[in-house]
Amino acid sequence: MNNIPIEILHKIYTFTGANAFYLNKQLLTFINKQREYFYNNPITLKYRLIHWRYTSIISQKIINIKENKYRRSIKLSNNIDTVDVSNSIIGYYNDDVIIPYNNFKKKLIPKEFIESVQNNYRISNNITFDVFKMWSDDENIDKYMKLWV
């Protein structure tokens, strides 16, 4: 495994993650040297939030969202927020749009207010949030996404 070029091992790393370090220990030093650039020059991500709200006549009522009588309202935020990232796994990168992981969303939005599909119960008239769209204008975003898998 020591005869494989480091560029090919880096390509394997983008698919397998940290398990590729077992193939060649020099890959870890190569990745860390590449990451040093982003420690000094963080990537700026831009994102817009979406607001979800279930309304009911009675305020602060616990409702089951699986019932058809409750319909949620949606509001797209006009604000474009930014966050600087230098050492974090963000998510998937498709067609210049980033689809963030839930762990990264928890850094942007408090855990109590993240819209979750796993929980069927909500408190009516409370607002939950989710990331509508996330992107970056930085030309090094491709390189960053390949270093933190």
OpenMM code with the backbone's topology and positions (N, CA, C; nanometers):
from openmm import Vec3, app, unit

residues = "MET ASN ASN ILE PRO ILE GLU ILE LEU HIS LYS ILE TYR THR PHE THR GLY ALA ASN ALA PHE TYR LEU ASN LYS GLN LEU LEU THR PHE ILE ASN LYS GLN ARG GLU TYR PHE TYR ASN ASN PRO ILE THR LEU LYS TYR ARG LEU ILE HIS TRP ARG TYR THR SER ILE ILE SER GLN LYS ILE ILE ASN ILE LYS GLU ASN LYS TYR ARG ARG SER ILE LYS LEU SER ASN ASN ILE ASP THR VAL ASP VAL SER ASN SER ILE ILE GLY TYR TYR ASN ASP ASP VAL ILE ILE PRO TYR ASN ASN PHE LYS LYS LYS LEU ILE PRO LYS GLU PHE ILE GLU SER VAL GLN ASN ASN TYR ARG ILE SER ASN ASN ILE THR PHE ASP VAL PHE LYS MET TRP SER ASP ASP GLU ASN ILE ASP LYS TYR MET LYS LEU TRP VAL".split()
positions = [
    Vec3(0.0802, -0.1196, 0.0000),
    Vec3(0.0000, 0.0000, 0.0000),
    Vec3(0.0846, 0.1263, 0.0000),
    Vec3(0.2123, 0.1133, 0.0308),
    Vec3(0.2987, 0.2304, 0.0325),
    Vec3(0.3352, 0.2772, -0.1074),
    Vec3(0.3093, 0.1938, -0.2103),
    Vec3(0.3450, 0.2300, -0.3465),
    Vec3(0.2358, 0.3079, -0.4178),
    Vec3(0.1192, 0.3186, -0.3576),
    Vec3(0.0086, 0.3907, -0.4204),
    Vec3(0.0331, 0.5411, -0.4059),
    Vec3(0.0187, 0.6181, -0.5131),
    Vec3(0.0384, 0.7635, -0.5035),
    Vec3(-0.0606, 0.8278, -0.4052),
    Vec3(-0.0148, 0.9326, -0.3408),
    Vec3(-0.0938, 0.9981, -0.2363),
    Vec3(-0.2218, 1.0601, -0.2927),
    Vec3(-0.2219, 1.0995, -0.4197),
    Vec3(-0.3409, 1.1574, -0.4810),
    Vec3(-0.4521, 1.0543, -0.4946),
    Vec3(-0.4140, 0.9312, -0.5264),
    Vec3(-0.5135, 0.8238, -0.5361),
    Vec3(-0.5668, 0.7902, -0.3976),
    Vec3(-0.4797, 0.7888, -0.2977),
    Vec3(-0.5255, 0.7639, -0.1604),
    Vec3(-0.6189, 0.8751, -0.1125),
    Vec3(-0.5912, 0.9977, -0.1549),
    Vec3(-0.6798, 1.1078, -0.1182),
    Vec3(-0.8175, 1.0901, -0.1822),
    Vec3(-0.8213, 1.0410, -0.3034),
    Vec3(-0.9488, 1.0131, -0.3699),
    Vec3(-1.0240, 0.9023, -0.2960),
    Vec3(-0.9530, 0.8017, -0.2500),
    Vec3(-1.0157, 0.6948, -0.1701),
    Vec3(-1.0684, 0.7525, -0.0392),
    Vec3(-0.9941, 0.8457, 0.0195),
    Vec3(-1.0359, 0.9090, 0.1449),
    Vec3(-1.1685, 0.9835, 0.1290),
    Vec3(-1.1908, 1.0470, 0.0133),
    Vec3(-1.3157, 1.1203, -0.0063),
    Vec3(-1.4370, 1.0286, -0.0057),
    Vec3(-1.4164, 0.8997, -0.0365),
    Vec3(-1.5281, 0.8054, -0.0358),
    Vec3(-1.5397, 0.7282, 0.0959),
    Vec3(-1.4270, 0.6984, 0.1587),
    Vec3(-1.4301, 0.6117, 0.2771),
    Vec3(-1.4175, 0.6865, 0.4086),
    Vec3(-1.3654, 0.8076, 0.4056),
    Vec3(-1.3473, 0.8821, 0.5294),
    Vec3(-1.2218, 0.8387, 0.6023),
    Vec3(-1.2282, 0.8416, 0.7348),
    Vec3(-1.1102, 0.8156, 0.8175),
    Vec3(-1.0599, 0.6728, 0.8074),
    Vec3(-1.1377, 0.5805, 0.7553),
    Vec3(-1.0911, 0.4427, 0.7393),
    Vec3(-0.9769, 0.4325, 0.6391),
    Vec3(-0.9610, 0.5315, 0.5539),
    Vec3(-0.8522, 0.5283, 0.4556),
    Vec3(-0.7162, 0.5496, 0.5208),
    Vec3(-0.7128, 0.5995, 0.6435),
    Vec3(-0.5847, 0.6207, 0.7109),
    Vec3(-0.5167, 0.4887, 0.7448),
    Vec3(-0.5932, 0.3804, 0.7482),
    Vec3(-0.5335, 0.2487, 0.7724),
    Vec3(-0.4520, 0.2009, 0.6532),
    Vec3(-0.4816, 0.2522, 0.5346),
    Vec3(-0.4086, 0.2111, 0.4152),
    Vec3(-0.2673, 0.2668, 0.4131),
    Vec3(-0.2542, 0.3930, 0.4548),
    Vec3(-0.1250, 0.4581, 0.4480),
    Vec3(-0.1220, 0.5696, 0.5522),
    Vec3(-0.0239, 0.5654, 0.6402),
    Vec3(-0.0156, 0.6656, 0.7462),
    Vec3(0.0297, 0.8011, 0.6941),
    Vec3(0.0943, 0.8042, 0.5804),
    Vec3(0.1363, 0.9305, 0.5227),
    Vec3(0.0176, 1.0113, 0.4697),
    Vec3(-0.0934, 0.9442, 0.4471),
    Vec3(-0.2136, 1.0142, 0.4038),
    Vec3(-0.2626, 1.1099, 0.5120),
    Vec3(-0.2514, 1.0718, 0.6379),
    Vec3(-0.2933, 1.1582, 0.7479),
    Vec3(-0.2105, 1.2861, 0.7522),
    Vec3(-0.0810, 1.2751, 0.7343),
    Vec3(0.0026, 1.3955, 0.7338),
    Vec3(-0.0269, 1.4818, 0.6107),
    Vec3(-0.0559, 1.4177, 0.4989),
    Vec3(-0.0918, 1.4919, 0.3776),
    Vec3(-0.2222, 1.5700, 0.3983),
    Vec3(-0.3220, 1.5056, 0.4569),
    Vec3(-0.4514, 1.5711, 0.4825),
    Vec3(-0.4329, 1.6857, 0.5814),
    Vec3(-0.3555, 1.6642, 0.6867),
    Vec3(-0.3351, 1.7697, 0.7872),
    Vec3(-0.2625, 1.8906, 0.7287),
    Vec3(-0.1677, 1.8678, 0.6381),
    Vec3(-0.0988, 1.9795, 0.5732),
    Vec3(-0.1946, 2.0574, 0.4840),
    Vec3(-0.2841, 1.9867, 0.4162),
    Vec3(-0.3827, 2.0536, 0.3318),
    Vec3(-0.4821, 2.1342, 0.4159),
    Vec3(-0.5165, 2.0823, 0.5338),
    Vec3(-0.6128, 2.1487, 0.6212),
    Vec3(-0.5567, 2.2755, 0.6849),
    Vec3(-0.4266, 2.2879, 0.6993),
    Vec3(-0.3656, 2.4048, 0.7635),
    Vec3(-0.4026, 2.5344, 0.6922),
    Vec3(-0.4216, 2.5286, 0.5625),
    Vec3(-0.4620, 2.6480, 0.4884),
    Vec3(-0.5962, 2.7012, 0.5392),
    Vec3(-0.6897, 2.6105, 0.5687),
    Vec3(-0.8238, 2.6521, 0.6102),
    Vec3(-0.8292, 2.6941, 0.7567),
    Vec3(-0.7303, 2.6554, 0.8364),
    Vec3(-0.7260, 2.7047, 0.9744),
    Vec3(-0.6994, 2.8555, 0.9755),
    Vec3(-0.6170, 2.9008, 0.8831),
    Vec3(-0.5846, 3.0432, 0.8743),
    Vec3(-0.6825, 3.1212, 0.7870),
    Vec3(-0.7463, 3.0539, 0.6908),
    Vec3(-0.8394, 3.1181, 0.5980),
    Vec3(-0.9731, 3.0419, 0.5989),
    Vec3(-1.0600, 3.0719, 0.6945),
    Vec3(-1.1854, 2.9948, 0.7015),
    Vec3(-1.2770, 3.0225, 0.5819),
    Vec3(-1.3603, 2.9253, 0.5539),
    Vec3(-1.4594, 2.9357, 0.4472),
    Vec3(-1.5822, 3.0092, 0.5013),
    Vec3(-1.6363, 3.1010, 0.4244),
    Vec3(-1.7579, 3.1715, 0.4630),
    Vec3(-1.8766, 3.1063, 0.3936),
    Vec3(-1.9689, 3.0559, 0.4742),
    Vec3(-2.0904, 2.9946, 0.4220),
    Vec3(-2.2063, 3.0919, 0.4388),
    Vec3(-2.2914, 3.0956, 0.3401),
    Vec3(-2.4122, 3.1767, 0.3462),
    Vec3(-2.5319, 3.0819, 0.3502),
    Vec3(-2.6340, 3.1208, 0.4276),
    Vec3(-2.7523, 3.0352, 0.4358),
    Vec3(-2.8760, 3.1180, 0.4647),
    Vec3(-2.9900, 3.0600, 0.4275),
    Vec3(-3.1199, 3.1199, 0.4569),
    Vec3(-3.2008, 3.0186, 0.5363),
    Vec3(-3.2748, 3.0697, 0.6332),
    Vec3(-3.3566, 2.9838, 0.7178),
    Vec3(-3.5006, 2.9826, 0.6703),
    Vec3(-3.5667, 2.8734, 0.7027),
    Vec3(-3.7083, 2.8607, 0.6759),
    Vec3(-3.7772, 2.8412, 0.8106),
    Vec3(-3.8903, 2.9080, 0.8304),
    Vec3(-3.9632, 2.9047, 0.9571),
    Vec3(-4.0889, 2.8194, 0.9380),
    Vec3(-4.1095, 2.7215, 1.0271),
    Vec3(-4.2284, 2.6374, 1.0245),
    Vec3(-4.3111, 2.6685, 1.1482),
    Vec3(-4.4442, 2.6696, 1.1291),
    Vec3(-4.5305, 2.6976, 1.2427),
    Vec3(-4.6649, 2.6267, 1.2237),
    Vec3(-4.7078, 2.5562, 1.3267),
    Vec3(-4.8412, 2.4962, 1.3295),
    Vec3(-4.9307, 2.5883, 1.4094),
    Vec3(-5.0412, 2.6245, 1.3524),
    Vec3(-5.1322, 2.7147, 1.4220),
    Vec3(-5.2548, 2.6391, 1.4708),
    Vec3(-5.3059, 2.6833, 1.5816),
    Vec3(-5.4311, 2.6304, 1.6340),
    Vec3(-5.5014, 2.7403, 1.7105),
    Vec3(-5.6264, 2.7169, 1.7421),
    Vec3(-5.7050, 2.8165, 1.8133),
    Vec3(-5.6545, 2.8322, 1.9559),
    Vec3(-5.6206, 2.7209, 2.0166),
    Vec3(-5.5698, 2.7229, 2.1538),
    Vec3(-5.4186, 2.7373, 2.1488),
    Vec3(-5.3674, 2.8362, 2.2176),
    Vec3(-5.2225, 2.8546, 2.2167),
    Vec3(-5.1558, 2.7546, 2.3109),
    Vec3(-5.0358, 2.7176, 2.2791),
    Vec3(-4.9541, 2.6250, 2.3583),
    Vec3(-5.0217, 2.4897, 2.3785),
    Vec3(-5.0776, 2.4363, 2.2742),
    Vec3(-5.1411, 2.3056, 2.2779),
    Vec3(-5.0468, 2.2053, 2.2121),
    Vec3(-5.0329, 2.0865, 2.2686),
    Vec3(-4.9507, 1.9826, 2.2077),
    Vec3(-5.0355, 1.9131, 2.1017),
    Vec3(-4.9858, 1.9124, 1.9804),
    Vec3(-5.0619, 1.8555, 1.8697),
    Vec3(-4.9838, 1.7425, 1.8052),
    Vec3(-5.0571, 1.6515, 1.7422),
    Vec3(-4.9985, 1.5438, 1.6645),
    Vec3(-4.9997, 1.5885, 1.5189),
    Vec3(-4.8835, 1.6013, 1.4588),
    Vec3(-4.8759, 1.6553, 1.3226),
    Vec3(-4.9186, 1.5535, 1.2178),
    Vec3(-4.9360, 1.4276, 1.2555),
    Vec3(-4.9800, 1.3258, 1.1605),
    Vec3(-5.1291, 1.3367, 1.1301),
    Vec3(-5.2018, 1.4054, 1.2152),
    Vec3(-5.3429, 1.4256, 1.1884),
    Vec3(-5.3590, 1.5280, 1.0760),
    Vec3(-5.4562, 1.5076, 0.9926),
    Vec3(-5.4733, 1.5924, 0.8744),
    Vec3(-5.5294, 1.7304, 0.9063),
    Vec3(-5.5852, 1.7495, 1.0228),
    Vec3(-5.6493, 1.8781, 1.0494),
    Vec3(-5.5494, 1.9890, 1.0812),
    Vec3(-5.4238, 1.9541, 1.1026),
    Vec3(-5.3234, 2.0567, 1.1311),
    Vec3(-5.2361, 2.0791, 1.0083),
    Vec3(-5.2321, 2.2014, 0.9673),
    Vec3(-5.1511, 2.2384, 0.8529),
    Vec3(-5.0512, 2.3431, 0.8974),
    Vec3(-4.9284, 2.3272, 0.8586),
    Vec3(-4.8270, 2.4224, 0.9032),
    Vec3(-4.8113, 2.5346, 0.8024),
    Vec3(-4.7724, 2.6474, 0.8544),
    Vec3(-4.7435, 2.7617, 0.7683),
    Vec3(-4.5926, 2.7726, 0.7537),
    Vec3(-4.5523, 2.8339, 0.6468),
    Vec3(-4.4108, 2.8417, 0.6138),
    Vec3(-4.3743, 2.9869, 0.5833),
    Vec3(-4.2562, 3.0231, 0.6254),
    Vec3(-4.2064, 3.1574, 0.5954),
    Vec3(-4.0577, 3.1457, 0.5653),
    Vec3(-4.0185, 3.1992, 0.4539),
    Vec3(-3.8784, 3.1986, 0.4137),
    Vec3(-3.8143, 3.3292, 0.4586),
    Vec3(-3.7062, 3.3181, 0.5293),
    Vec3(-3.6378, 3.4364, 0.5805),
    Vec3(-3.5744, 3.5148, 0.4665),
    Vec3(-3.5863, 3.6460, 0.4741),
    Vec3(-3.5233, 3.7321, 0.3738),
    Vec3(-3.3756, 3.7556, 0.4026),
    Vec3(-3.3365, 3.7337, 0.5268),
    Vec3(-3.1978, 3.7576, 0.5672),
    Vec3(-3.1073, 3.6463, 0.5164),
    Vec3(-2.9920, 3.6854, 0.4708),
    Vec3(-2.8878, 3.5886, 0.4356),
    Vec3(-2.7839, 3.5961, 0.5467),
    Vec3(-2.7756, 3.4894, 0.6246),
    Vec3(-2.6814, 3.4834, 0.7360),
    Vec3(-2.5521, 3.4191, 0.6885),
    Vec3(-2.4442, 3.4490, 0.7595),
    Vec3(-2.3139, 3.3917, 0.7249),
    Vec3(-2.2519, 3.3262, 0.8477),
    Vec3(-2.1686, 3.2292, 0.8227),
    Vec3(-2.0931, 3.1628, 0.9278),
    Vec3(-1.9566, 3.1267, 0.8690),
    Vec3(-1.8515, 3.1457, 0.9489),
    Vec3(-1.7164, 3.1085, 0.9073),
    Vec3(-1.6846, 2.9701, 0.9609),
    Vec3(-1.6341, 2.8848, 0.8741),
    Vec3(-1.6046, 2.7466, 0.9098),
    Vec3(-1.4593, 2.7188, 0.8765),
    Vec3(-1.3869, 2.6640, 0.9752),
    Vec3(-1.2468, 2.6319, 0.9483),
    Vec3(-1.2104, 2.4889, 0.9862),
    Vec3(-1.2923, 2.4225, 1.0669),
    Vec3(-1.2554, 2.2886, 1.1127),
    Vec3(-1.3811, 2.2116, 1.1487),
    Vec3(-1.4640, 2.1839, 1.0518),
    Vec3(-1.5890, 2.1158, 1.0818),
    Vec3(-1.6388, 2.0407, 0.9598),
    Vec3(-1.7042, 1.9287, 0.9854),
    Vec3(-1.7704, 1.8549, 0.8783),
    Vec3(-1.9046, 1.9231, 0.8545),
    Vec3(-1.9313, 1.9605, 0.7328),
    Vec3(-2.0514, 2.0380, 0.7023),
    Vec3(-2.1645, 1.9483, 0.6536),
    Vec3(-2.1421, 1.8787, 0.5438),
    Vec3(-2.2465, 1.7958, 0.4849),
    Vec3(-2.2119, 1.7591, 0.3420),
    Vec3(-2.3144, 1.7406, 0.2611),
    Vec3(-2.2968, 1.7065, 0.1203),
    Vec3(-2.2861, 1.8331, 0.0368),
    Vec3(-2.2226, 1.8196, -0.0776),
    Vec3(-2.2055, 1.9325, -0.1690),
    Vec3(-2.2535, 1.8883, -0.3066),
    Vec3(-2.3658, 1.9458, -0.3519),
    Vec3(-2.4240, 1.9104, -0.4807),
    Vec3(-2.4614, 2.0364, -0.5572),
    Vec3(-2.4120, 2.0502, -0.6772),
    Vec3(-2.4512, 2.1596, -0.7668),
    Vec3(-2.4446, 2.2959, -0.6994),
    Vec3(-2.3340, 2.3250, -0.6356),
    Vec3(-2.3091, 2.4533, -0.5682),
    Vec3(-2.4020, 2.4791, -0.4502),
    Vec3(-2.4700, 2.3789, -0.4015),
    Vec3(-2.5568, 2.3899, -0.2841),
    Vec3(-2.5087, 2.2886, -0.1817),
    Vec3(-2.4991, 2.3321, -0.0563),
    Vec3(-2.4548, 2.2446, 0.0520),
    Vec3(-2.5771, 2.1955, 0.1275),
    Vec3(-2.5857, 2.0659, 0.1470),
    Vec3(-2.6919, 2.0057, 0.2274),
    Vec3(-2.6290, 1.9686, 0.3609),
    Vec3(-2.6550, 2.0474, 0.4659),
    Vec3(-2.5821, 2.0270, 0.5916),
    Vec3(-2.6323, 1.9067, 0.6709),
    Vec3(-2.5387, 1.8449, 0.7446),
    Vec3(-2.5738, 1.7386, 0.8385),
    Vec3(-2.6447, 1.7997, 0.9589),
    Vec3(-2.7173, 1.7167, 1.0333),
    Vec3(-2.7878, 1.7652, 1.1529),
    Vec3(-2.6917, 1.8172, 1.2584),
    Vec3(-2.5741, 1.7574, 1.2710),
    Vec3(-2.4767, 1.8060, 1.3694),
    Vec3(-2.4322, 1.9482, 1.3371),
    Vec3(-2.4205, 1.9793, 1.2106),
    Vec3(-2.3829, 2.1159, 1.1725),
    Vec3(-2.5002, 2.2115, 1.1903),
    Vec3(-2.6218, 2.1644, 1.1652),
    Vec3(-2.7400, 2.2490, 1.1867),
    Vec3(-2.7525, 2.2895, 1.3329),
    Vec3(-2.7102, 2.2008, 1.4234),
    Vec3(-2.7175, 2.2314, 1.5667),
    Vec3(-2.6217, 2.3440, 1.6055),
    Vec3(-2.5195, 2.3670, 1.5247),
    Vec3(-2.4303, 2.4799, 1.5506),
    Vec3(-2.4916, 2.6116, 1.5048),
    Vec3(-2.5846, 2.6044, 1.4105),
    Vec3(-2.6480, 2.7250, 1.3576),
    Vec3(-2.7783, 2.7591, 1.4308),
    Vec3(-2.8551, 2.6551, 1.4643),
    Vec3(-2.9869, 2.6711, 1.5247),
    Vec3(-2.9863, 2.5957, 1.6576),
    Vec3(-3.0438, 2.6520, 1.7638),
    Vec3(-3.0533, 2.5762, 1.8890),
    Vec3(-3.1315, 2.4453, 1.8691),
    Vec3(-3.0895, 2.3424, 1.9385),
    Vec3(-3.1436, 2.2083, 1.9200),
    Vec3(-3.2953, 2.2030, 1.9384),
    Vec3(-3.3487, 2.2842, 2.0274),
    Vec3(-3.4914, 2.2816, 2.0569),
    Vec3(-3.5756, 2.3361, 1.9420),
    Vec3(-3.5158, 2.4148, 1.8534),
    Vec3(-3.5914, 2.4809, 1.7479),
    Vec3(-3.5686, 2.4213, 1.6095),
    Vec3(-3.4941, 2.3126, 1.6001),
    Vec3(-3.4698, 2.2501, 1.4702),
    Vec3(-3.5916, 2.1670, 1.4320),
    Vec3(-3.6371, 2.1847, 1.3097),
    Vec3(-3.7500, 2.1057, 1.2579),
    Vec3(-3.7036, 1.9616, 1.2396),
    Vec3(-3.7754, 1.8706, 1.3027),
    Vec3(-3.7378, 1.7298, 1.3001),
    Vec3(-3.8540, 1.6466, 1.2478),
    Vec3(-3.8242, 1.5530, 1.1593),
    Vec3(-3.9284, 1.4644, 1.1079),
    Vec3(-3.9457, 1.3425, 1.1973),
    Vec3(-3.8575, 1.3236, 1.2933),
    Vec3(-3.8652, 1.2071, 1.3811),
    Vec3(-3.9698, 1.2240, 1.4904),
    Vec3(-3.9991, 1.3467, 1.5289),
    Vec3(-4.0940, 1.3727, 1.6358),
    Vec3(-4.2284, 1.4120, 1.5747),
    Vec3(-4.3338, 1.3400, 1.6104),
    Vec3(-4.4660, 1.3667, 1.5549),
    Vec3(-4.5461, 1.4676, 1.6361),
    Vec3(-4.4942, 1.5111, 1.7482),
    Vec3(-4.5684, 1.6017, 1.8350),
    Vec3(-4.4997, 1.7375, 1.8399),
    Vec3(-4.5814, 1.8424, 1.8345),
    Vec3(-4.5310, 1.9792, 1.8396),
    Vec3(-4.6180, 2.0598, 1.9354),
    Vec3(-4.5625, 2.1673, 1.9839),
    Vec3(-4.6406, 2.2647, 2.0588),
    Vec3(-4.6903, 2.3662, 1.9574),
    Vec3(-4.8201, 2.3853, 1.9530),
    Vec3(-4.8759, 2.4769, 1.8533),
    Vec3(-4.8297, 2.6190, 1.8808),
    Vec3(-4.8289, 2.6966, 1.7779),
    Vec3(-4.7883, 2.8374, 1.7799),
    Vec3(-4.6406, 2.8566, 1.8153),
    Vec3(-4.5633, 2.7526, 1.8160),
    Vec3(-4.4182, 2.7648, 1.8310),
    Vec3(-4.3544, 2.7554, 1.6930),
    Vec3(-4.2457, 2.8237, 1.6776),
    Vec3(-4.1773, 2.8261, 1.5488),
    Vec3(-4.0576, 2.7315, 1.5546),
    Vec3(-4.0434, 2.6506, 1.4505),
    Vec3(-3.9236, 2.5688, 1.4334),
    Vec3(-3.8534, 2.6166, 1.3065),
    Vec3(-3.7243, 2.5868, 1.2981),
    Vec3(-3.6419, 2.6375, 1.1884),
    Vec3(-3.5721, 2.5228, 1.1174),
    Vec3(-3.5359, 2.5489, 0.9947),
    Vec3(-3.4532, 2.4568, 0.9187),
    Vec3(-3.3732, 2.5401, 0.8184),
    Vec3(-3.2661, 2.4824, 0.7686),
    Vec3(-3.1840, 2.5513, 0.6691),
    Vec3(-3.2486, 2.5295, 0.5329),
    Vec3(-3.2863, 2.6384, 0.4693),
    Vec3(-3.3502, 2.6300, 0.3384),
    Vec3(-3.2459, 2.6090, 0.2290),
    Vec3(-3.1434, 2.6925, 0.2312),
    Vec3(-3.0388, 2.6835, 0.1300),
    Vec3(-2.9074, 2.7287, 0.1913),
    Vec3(-2.8008, 2.6584, 0.1597),
    Vec3(-2.6671, 2.6948, 0.2073),
    Vec3(-2.5717, 2.6880, 0.0891),
    Vec3(-2.4868, 2.7886, 0.0781),
    Vec3(-2.3922, 2.7947, -0.0319),
    Vec3(-2.2702, 2.8748, 0.0102),
    Vec3(-2.1698, 2.8749, -0.0759),
    Vec3(-2.0492, 2.9518, -0.0523),
    Vec3(-2.0005, 3.0095, -0.1841),
    Vec3(-1.9536, 3.1328, -0.1776),
    Vec3(-1.8979, 3.1979, -0.2962),
    Vec3(-1.7465, 3.1781, -0.3058),
    Vec3(-1.6897, 3.1109, -0.2089),
    Vec3(-1.5453, 3.0884, -0.2057),
    Vec3(-1.5075, 2.9831, -0.3097),
    Vec3(-1.3997, 3.0073, -0.3813),
    Vec3(-1.3579, 2.9117, -0.4846),
    Vec3(-1.2921, 2.7866, -0.4266),
    Vec3(-1.2564, 2.7897, -0.2986),
    Vec3(-1.1919, 2.6744, -0.2354),
    Vec3(-1.2899, 2.5814, -0.1652),
    Vec3(-1.4187, 2.5978, -0.1864),
    Vec3(-1.5171, 2.5154, -0.1164),
    Vec3(-1.5069, 2.3688, -0.1591),
    Vec3(-1.4754, 2.3424, -0.2847),
    Vec3(-1.4596, 2.2037, -0.3295),
    Vec3(-1.3454, 2.1354, -0.2545),
    Vec3(-1.2355, 2.2050, -0.2428),
    Vec3(-1.1197, 2.1503, -0.1728),
    Vec3(-1.1513, 2.1273, -0.0255),
    Vec3(-1.2241, 2.2228, 0.0358),
    Vec3(-1.2609, 2.2082, 0.1769),
    Vec3(-1.3503, 2.0863, 0.2001),
    Vec3(-1.4478, 2.0674, 0.1140),
    Vec3(-1.5410, 1.9563, 0.1301),
    Vec3(-1.4732, 1.8208, 0.1108),
    Vec3(-1.3655, 1.8166, 0.0338),
    Vec3(-1.2934, 1.6911, 0.0143),
    Vec3(-1.1977, 1.6615, 0.1290),
    Vec3(-1.1636, 1.7630, 0.2099),
    Vec3(-1.0720, 1.7419, 0.3229),
    Vec3(-1.1454, 1.7009, 0.4496),
    Vec3(-1.2687, 1.7445, 0.4673),
    Vec3(-1.3464, 1.7061, 0.5850),
    Vec3(-1.4618, 1.6195, 0.5392),
    Vec3(-1.4418, 1.4892, 0.5509),
    Vec3(-1.5418, 1.3906, 0.5046),
    Vec3(-1.6015, 1.3230, 0.6261),
] * unit.nanometer
topology = app.Topology()
chain = topology.addChain("A")
for resn in residues:
    res = topology.addResidue(resn, chain)
    for name in ("N", "CA", "C"):
        topology.addAtom(name, app.Element.getBySymbol(name[0]), res)
